[in-house]
Amino acid sequence: MTAKRMNAAEFDAGEDMGDDVDWSKATRPGQAKQRVNIDFPLPMLQQLDQEAPSEE
């Protein structure tokens, strides 16, 4: 959304501006992801599997 498109009066009135936002380009600062590999002992993985909620 450009500054020209944003209607401050509508925003200040609490109207929903969600339709004016390109959510496909939204980011969360400080929430960058980085993939890591971790080796866990087998008993720990078995315990995690038992405690994890089922996907059904």
PDB file of N, CA, C and O in Angstrom, chain B, residues numbered from 101:
ATOM      1  N   MET B 101       0.853  -1.165   0.000  1.00  0.00           N
ATOM      2  CA  MET B 101       0.000   0.000   0.000  1.00  0.00           C
ATOM      3  C   MET B 101       0.899   1.228   0.000  1.00  0.00           C
ATOM      4  O   MET B 101       1.851   1.316   0.775  1.00  0.00           O
ATOM      5  N   THR B 102       0.594   2.148  -0.856  1.00  0.00           N
ATOM      6  CA  THR B 102       1.353   3.389  -0.891  1.00  0.00           C
ATOM      7  C   THR B 102       0.707   4.405   0.030  1.00  0.00           C
ATOM      8  O   THR B 102      -0.461   4.277   0.398  1.00  0.00           O
ATOM      9  N   ALA B 103       1.478   5.411   0.397  1.00  0.00           N
ATOM     10  CA  ALA B 103       0.957   6.463   1.270  1.00  0.00           C
ATOM     11  C   ALA B 103      -0.214   7.181   0.606  1.00  0.00           C
ATOM     12  O   ALA B 103      -1.127   7.654   1.284  1.00  0.00           O
ATOM     13  N   LYS B 104      -0.182   7.259  -0.707  1.00  0.00           N
ATOM     14  CA  LYS B 104      -1.272   7.938  -1.430  1.00  0.00           C
ATOM     15  C   LYS B 104      -2.586   7.178  -1.281  1.00  0.00           C
ATOM     16  O   LYS B 104      -3.654   7.786  -1.217  1.00  0.00           O
ATOM     17  N   ARG B 105      -2.506   5.838  -1.224  1.00  0.00           N
ATOM     18  CA  ARG B 105      -3.727   5.029  -1.149  1.00  0.00           C
ATOM     19  C   ARG B 105      -4.306   4.991   0.254  1.00  0.00           C
ATOM     20  O   ARG B 105      -5.511   4.813   0.435  1.00  0.00           O
ATOM     21  N   MET B 106      -3.452   5.157   1.235  1.00  0.00           N
ATOM     22  CA  MET B 106      -3.931   5.038   2.607  1.00  0.00           C
ATOM     23  C   MET B 106      -4.762   6.244   2.998  1.00  0.00           C
ATOM     24  O   MET B 106      -4.327   7.388   2.867  1.00  0.00           O
ATOM     25  N   ASN B 107      -5.948   5.974   3.473  1.00  0.00           N
ATOM     26  CA  ASN B 107      -6.833   7.038   3.909  1.00  0.00           C
ATOM     27  C   ASN B 107      -6.743   7.107   5.429  1.00  0.00           C
ATOM     28  O   ASN B 107      -7.300   6.258   6.125  1.00  0.00           O
ATOM     29  N   ALA B 108      -6.053   8.104   5.940  1.00  0.00           N
ATOM     30  CA  ALA B 108      -5.820   8.215   7.377  1.00  0.00           C
ATOM     31  C   ALA B 108      -7.122   8.317   8.160  1.00  0.00           C
ATOM     32  O   ALA B 108      -7.212   7.806   9.276  1.00  0.00           O
ATOM     33  N   ALA B 109      -8.109   8.955   7.602  1.00  0.00           N
ATOM     34  CA  ALA B 109      -9.384   9.100   8.307  1.00  0.00           C
ATOM     35  C   ALA B 109     -10.029   7.736   8.527  1.00  0.00           C
ATOM     36  O   ALA B 109     -10.553   7.473   9.609  1.00  0.00           O
ATOM     37  N   GLU B 110      -9.999   6.860   7.515  1.00  0.00           N
ATOM     38  CA  GLU B 110     -10.563   5.519   7.658  1.00  0.00           C
ATOM     39  C   GLU B 110      -9.780   4.729   8.702  1.00  0.00           C
ATOM     40  O   GLU B 110     -10.360   4.039   9.540  1.00  0.00           O
ATOM     41  N   PHE B 111      -8.451   4.840   8.639  1.00  0.00           N
ATOM     42  CA  PHE B 111      -7.603   4.131   9.589  1.00  0.00           C
ATOM     43  C   PHE B 111      -7.886   4.602  11.016  1.00  0.00           C
ATOM     44  O   PHE B 111      -8.048   3.790  11.927  1.00  0.00           O
ATOM     45  N   ASP B 112      -7.942   5.905  11.196  1.00  0.00           N
ATOM     46  CA  ASP B 112      -8.193   6.469  12.522  1.00  0.00           C
ATOM     47  C   ASP B 112      -9.579   6.096  13.043  1.00  0.00           C
ATOM     48  O   ASP B 112      -9.791   6.024  14.253  1.00  0.00           O
ATOM     49  N   ALA B 113     -10.513   5.862  12.140  1.00  0.00           N
ATOM     50  CA  ALA B 113     -11.867   5.487  12.540  1.00  0.00           C
ATOM     51  C   ALA B 113     -11.951   4.003  12.897  1.00  0.00           C
ATOM     52  O   ALA B 113     -13.010   3.516  13.293  1.00  0.00           O
ATOM     53  N   GLY B 114     -10.830   3.284  12.757  1.00  0.00           N
ATOM     54  CA  GLY B 114     -10.796   1.872  13.116  1.00  0.00           C
ATOM     55  C   GLY B 114     -11.284   0.939  12.036  1.00  0.00           C
ATOM     56  O   GLY B 114     -11.557  -0.232  12.304  1.00  0.00           O
ATOM     57  N   GLU B 115     -11.401   1.438  10.812  1.00  0.00           N
ATOM     58  CA  GLU B 115     -11.856   0.573   9.719  1.00  0.00           C
ATOM     59  C   GLU B 115     -10.767  -0.432   9.351  1.00  0.00           C
ATOM     60  O   GLU B 115      -9.577  -0.178   9.539  1.00  0.00           O
ATOM     61  N   ASP B 116     -11.195  -1.567   8.828  1.00  0.00           N
ATOM     62  CA  ASP B 116     -10.278  -2.632   8.442  1.00  0.00           C
ATOM     63  C   ASP B 116      -9.466  -2.207   7.231  1.00  0.00           C
ATOM     64  O   ASP B 116     -10.024  -1.897   6.178  1.00  0.00           O
ATOM     65  N   MET B 117      -8.150  -2.194   7.380  1.00  0.00           N
ATOM     66  CA  MET B 117      -7.262  -1.816   6.279  1.00  0.00           C
ATOM     67  C   MET B 117      -6.617  -3.059   5.650  1.00  0.00           C
ATOM     68  O   MET B 117      -5.736  -2.938   4.799  1.00  0.00           O
ATOM     69  N   GLY B 118      -7.056  -4.250   6.068  1.00  0.00           N
ATOM     70  CA  GLY B 118      -6.457  -5.500   5.612  1.00  0.00           C
ATOM     71  C   GLY B 118      -6.493  -5.690   4.107  1.00  0.00           C
ATOM     72  O   GLY B 118      -5.573  -6.280   3.541  1.00  0.00           O
ATOM     73  N   ASP B 119      -7.528  -5.207   3.453  1.00  0.00           N
ATOM     74  CA  ASP B 119      -7.623  -5.364   2.000  1.00  0.00           C
ATOM     75  C   ASP B 119      -6.601  -4.502   1.263  1.00  0.00           C
ATOM     76  O   ASP B 119      -6.310  -4.742   0.091  1.00  0.00           O
ATOM     77  N   ASP B 120      -6.060  -3.503   1.947  1.00  0.00           N
ATOM     78  CA  ASP B 120      -5.088  -2.611   1.319  1.00  0.00           C
ATOM     79  C   ASP B 120      -3.645  -3.065   1.520  1.00  0.00           C
ATOM     80  O   ASP B 120      -2.720  -2.412   1.036  1.00  0.00           O
ATOM     81  N   VAL B 121      -3.444  -4.166   2.221  1.00  0.00           N
ATOM     82  CA  VAL B 121      -2.098  -4.638   2.531  1.00  0.00           C
ATOM     83  C   VAL B 121      -1.768  -5.833   1.650  1.00  0.00           C
ATOM     84  O   VAL B 121      -2.596  -6.727   1.473  1.00  0.00           O
ATOM     85  N   ASP B 122      -0.558  -5.849   1.096  1.00  0.00           N
ATOM     86  CA  ASP B 122      -0.087  -6.998   0.321  1.00  0.00           C
ATOM     87  C   ASP B 122       0.565  -7.966   1.311  1.00  0.00           C
ATOM     88  O   ASP B 122       1.760  -7.867   1.587  1.00  0.00           O
ATOM     89  N   TRP B 123      -0.226  -8.900   1.844  1.00  0.00           N
ATOM     90  CA  TRP B 123       0.250  -9.804   2.883  1.00  0.00           C
ATOM     91  C   TRP B 123       1.310 -10.765   2.373  1.00  0.00           C
ATOM     92  O   TRP B 123       2.042 -11.333   3.183  1.00  0.00           O
ATOM     93  N   SER B 124       1.426 -10.972   1.060  1.00  0.00           N
ATOM     94  CA  SER B 124       2.433 -11.896   0.533  1.00  0.00           C
ATOM     95  C   SER B 124       3.844 -11.358   0.734  1.00  0.00           C
ATOM     96  O   SER B 124       4.813 -12.114   0.655  1.00  0.00           O
ATOM     97  N   LYS B 125       3.967 -10.064   0.992  1.00  0.00           N
ATOM     98  CA  LYS B 125       5.289  -9.465   1.205  1.00  0.00           C
ATOM     99  C   LYS B 125       5.535  -9.131   2.677  1.00  0.00           C
ATOM    100  O   LYS B 125       6.533  -8.491   3.008  1.00  0.00           O
ATOM    101  N   ALA B 126       4.634  -9.560   3.557  1.00  0.00           N
ATOM    102  CA  ALA B 126       4.766  -9.243   4.976  1.00  0.00           C
ATOM    103  C   ALA B 126       5.923 -10.019   5.605  1.00  0.00           C
ATOM    104  O   ALA B 126       6.156 -11.180   5.267  1.00  0.00           O
ATOM    105  N   THR B 127       6.634  -9.383   6.504  1.00  0.00           N
ATOM    106  CA  THR B 127       7.718 -10.034   7.235  1.00  0.00           C
ATOM    107  C   THR B 127       7.562  -9.738   8.715  1.00  0.00           C
ATOM    108  O   THR B 127       6.841  -8.821   9.107  1.00  0.00           O
ATOM    109  N   ARG B 128       8.245 -10.522   9.527  1.00  0.00           N
ATOM    110  CA  ARG B 128       8.254 -10.303  10.972  1.00  0.00           C
ATOM    111  C   ARG B 128       9.687 -10.002  11.373  1.00  0.00           C
ATOM    112  O   ARG B 128      10.504 -10.918  11.465  1.00  0.00           O
ATOM    113  N   PRO B 129      10.007  -8.741  11.613  1.00  0.00           N
ATOM    114  CA  PRO B 129      11.372  -8.380  11.997  1.00  0.00           C
ATOM    115  C   PRO B 129      11.836  -9.161  13.221  1.00  0.00           C
ATOM    116  O   PRO B 129      11.084  -9.359  14.175  1.00  0.00           O
ATOM    117  N   GLY B 130      13.072  -9.591  13.171  1.00  0.00           N
ATOM    118  CA  GLY B 130      13.637 -10.344  14.281  1.00  0.00           C
ATOM    119  C   GLY B 130      13.182 -11.789  14.334  1.00  0.00           C
ATOM    120  O   GLY B 130      13.485 -12.490  15.299  1.00  0.00           O
ATOM    121  N   GLN B 131      12.464 -12.250  13.323  1.00  0.00           N
ATOM    122  CA  GLN B 131      11.940 -13.612  13.308  1.00  0.00           C
ATOM    123  C   GLN B 131      12.532 -14.430  12.153  1.00  0.00           C
ATOM    124  O   GLN B 131      11.888 -15.349  11.647  1.00  0.00           O
ATOM    125  N   ALA B 132      13.750 -14.096  11.741  1.00  0.00           N
ATOM    126  CA  ALA B 132      14.383 -14.815  10.630  1.00  0.00           C
ATOM    127  C   ALA B 132      14.570 -16.287  10.998  1.00  0.00           C
ATOM    128  O   ALA B 132      14.826 -16.613  12.158  1.00  0.00           O
ATOM    129  N   LYS B 133      14.444 -17.151  10.037  1.00  0.00           N
ATOM    130  CA  LYS B 133      14.605 -18.581  10.254  1.00  0.00           C
ATOM    131  C   LYS B 133      15.957 -19.037   9.732  1.00  0.00           C
ATOM    132  O   LYS B 133      16.474 -18.521   8.742  1.00  0.00           O
ATOM    133  N   GLN B 134      16.505 -20.010  10.422  1.00  0.00           N
ATOM    134  CA  GLN B 134      17.747 -20.622   9.973  1.00  0.00           C
ATOM    135  C   GLN B 134      17.648 -22.109  10.277  1.00  0.00           C
ATOM    136  O   GLN B 134      17.311 -22.494  11.397  1.00  0.00           O
ATOM    137  N   ARG B 135      17.936 -22.938   9.297  1.00  0.00           N
ATOM    138  CA  ARG B 135      17.840 -24.377   9.461  1.00  0.00           C
ATOM    139  C   ARG B 135      19.107 -24.895  10.150  1.00  0.00           C
ATOM    140  O   ARG B 135      20.222 -24.499   9.813  1.00  0.00           O
ATOM    141  N   VAL B 136      18.906 -25.786  11.120  1.00  0.00           N
ATOM    142  CA  VAL B 136      20.024 -26.419  11.823  1.00  0.00           C
ATOM    143  C   VAL B 136      19.766 -27.917  11.901  1.00  0.00           C
ATOM    144  O   VAL B 136      18.618 -28.357  11.846  1.00  0.00           O
ATOM    145  N   ASN B 137      20.810 -28.681  12.025  1.00  0.00           N
ATOM    146  CA  ASN B 137      20.713 -30.128  12.216  1.00  0.00           C
ATOM    147  C   ASN B 137      21.123 -30.450  13.640  1.00  0.00           C
ATOM    148  O   ASN B 137      22.160 -29.984  14.111  1.00  0.00           O
ATOM    149  N   ILE B 138      20.311 -31.248  14.331  1.00  0.00           N
ATOM    150  CA  ILE B 138      20.599 -31.623  15.705  1.00  0.00           C
ATOM    151  C   ILE B 138      20.470 -33.136  15.830  1.00  0.00           C
ATOM    152  O   ILE B 138      19.506 -33.726  15.342  1.00  0.00           O
ATOM    153  N   ASP B 139      21.431 -33.750  16.474  1.00  0.00           N
ATOM    154  CA  ASP B 139      21.373 -35.181  16.752  1.00  0.00           C
ATOM    155  C   ASP B 139      20.825 -35.379  18.162  1.00  0.00           C
ATOM    156  O   ASP B 139      21.373 -34.850  19.129  1.00  0.00           O
ATOM    157  N   PHE B 140      19.729 -36.155  18.271  1.00  0.00           N
ATOM    158  CA  PHE B 140      19.128 -36.467  19.563  1.00  0.00           C
ATOM    159  C   PHE B 140      19.333 -37.942  19.870  1.00  0.00           C
ATOM    160  O   PHE B 140      19.342 -38.766  18.955  1.00  0.00           O
ATOM    161  N   PRO B 141      19.495 -38.285  21.125  1.00  0.00           N
ATOM    162  CA  PRO B 141      19.539 -39.709  21.486  1.00  0.00           C
ATOM    163  C   PRO B 141      18.194 -40.366  21.173  1.00  0.00           C
ATOM    164  O   PRO B 141      17.145 -39.740  21.318  1.00  0.00           O
ATOM    165  N   LEU B 142      18.230 -41.613  20.748  1.00  0.00           N
ATOM    166  CA  LEU B 142      17.011 -42.322  20.355  1.00  0.00           C
ATOM    167  C   LEU B 142      15.953 -42.338  21.457  1.00  0.00           C
ATOM    168  O   LEU B 142      14.783 -42.114  21.146  1.00  0.00           O
ATOM    169  N   PRO B 143      16.288 -42.589  22.720  1.00  0.00           N
ATOM    170  CA  PRO B 143      15.241 -42.568  23.755  1.00  0.00           C
ATOM    171  C   PRO B 143      14.527 -41.208  23.846  1.00  0.00           C
ATOM    172  O   PRO B 143      13.327 -41.155  24.115  1.00  0.00           O
ATOM    173  N   MET B 144      15.247 -40.139  23.629  1.00  0.00           N
ATOM    174  CA  MET B 144      14.615 -38.812  23.670  1.00  0.00           C
ATOM    175  C   MET B 144      13.614 -38.657  22.526  1.00  0.00           C
ATOM    176  O   MET B 144      12.524 -38.121  22.727  1.00  0.00           O
ATOM    177  N   LEU B 145      13.970 -39.116  21.341  1.00  0.00           N
ATOM    178  CA  LEU B 145      13.049 -39.046  20.198  1.00  0.00           C
ATOM    179  C   LEU B 145      11.825 -39.916  20.425  1.00  0.00           C
ATOM    180  O   LEU B 145      10.713 -39.533  20.059  1.00  0.00           O
ATOM    181  N   GLN B 146      12.020 -41.079  21.026  1.00  0.00           N
ATOM    182  CA  GLN B 146      10.883 -41.959  21.301  1.00  0.00           C
ATOM    183  C   GLN B 146       9.936 -41.302  22.302  1.00  0.00           C
ATOM    184  O   GLN B 146       8.717 -41.404  22.167  1.00  0.00           O
ATOM    185  N   GLN B 147      10.495 -40.631  23.303  1.00  0.00           N
ATOM    186  CA  GLN B 147       9.654 -39.951  24.285  1.00  0.00           C
ATOM    187  C   GLN B 147       8.896 -38.789  23.632  1.00  0.00           C
ATOM    188  O   GLN B 147       7.716 -38.580  23.917  1.00  0.00           O
ATOM    189  N   LEU B 148       9.567 -38.040  22.765  1.00  0.00           N
ATOM    190  CA  LEU B 148       8.899 -36.950  22.051  1.00  0.00           C
ATOM    191  C   LEU B 148       7.756 -37.479  21.197  1.00  0.00           C
ATOM    192  O   LEU B 148       6.679 -36.885  21.154  1.00  0.00           O
ATOM    193  N   ASP B 149       7.993 -38.598  20.518  1.00  0.00           N
ATOM    194  CA  ASP B 149       6.943 -39.201  19.692  1.00  0.00           C
ATOM    195  C   ASP B 149       5.742 -39.605  20.534  1.00  0.00           C
ATOM    196  O   ASP B 149       4.603 -39.458  20.091  1.00  0.00           O
ATOM    197  N   GLN B 150       5.977 -40.108  21.733  1.00  0.00           N
ATOM    198  CA  GLN B 150       4.869 -40.525  22.602  1.00  0.00           C
ATOM    199  C   GLN B 150       4.058 -39.342  23.083  1.00  0.00           C
ATOM    200  O   GLN B 150       2.836 -39.429  23.208  1.00  0.00           O
ATOM    201  N   GLU B 151       4.737 -38.227  23.355  1.00  0.00           N
ATOM    202  CA  GLU B 151       4.060 -37.061  23.915  1.00  0.00           C
ATOM    203  C   GLU B 151       3.462 -36.123  22.856  1.00  0.00           C
ATOM    204  O   GLU B 151       2.628 -35.274  23.173  1.00  0.00           O
ATOM    205  N   ALA B 152       3.886 -36.281  21.622  1.00  0.00           N
ATOM    206  CA  ALA B 152       3.397 -35.404  20.557  1.00  0.00           C
ATOM    207  C   ALA B 152       1.935 -35.708  20.255  1.00  0.00           C
ATOM    208  O   ALA B 152       1.521 -36.868  20.266  1.00  0.00           O
ATOM    209  N   PRO B 153       1.144 -34.652  19.981  1.00  0.00           N
ATOM    210  CA  PRO B 153      -0.259 -34.904  19.607  1.00  0.00           C
ATOM    211  C   PRO B 153      -0.335 -35.621  18.264  1.00  0.00           C
ATOM    212  O   PRO B 153       0.494 -35.410  17.379  1.00  0.00           O
ATOM    213  N   SER B 154      -1.338 -36.461  18.135  1.00  0.00           N
ATOM    214  CA  SER B 154      -1.489 -37.191  16.864  1.00  0.00           C
ATOM    215  C   SER B 154      -1.979 -36.236  15.789  1.00  0.00           C
ATOM    216  O   SER B 154      -2.579 -35.204  16.091  1.00  0.00           O
ATOM    217  N   GLU B 155      -1.722 -36.582  14.540  1.00  0.00           N
ATOM    218  CA  GLU B 155      -2.086 -35.732  13.397  1.00  0.00           C
ATOM    219  C   GLU B 155      -3.455 -36.080  12.845  1.00  0.00           C
ATOM    220  O   GLU B 155      -3.821 -35.598  11.773  1.00  0.00           O
ATOM    221  N   GLU B 156      -4.209 -36.887  13.534  1.00  0.00           N
ATOM    222  CA  GLU B 156      -5.520 -37.311  13.027  1.00  0.00           C
ATOM    223  C   GLU B 156      -6.555 -36.260  13.191  1.00  0.00           C
ATOM    224  O   GLU B 156      -7.709 -36.465  12.813  1.00  0.00           O
TER     225      GLU B 156
END
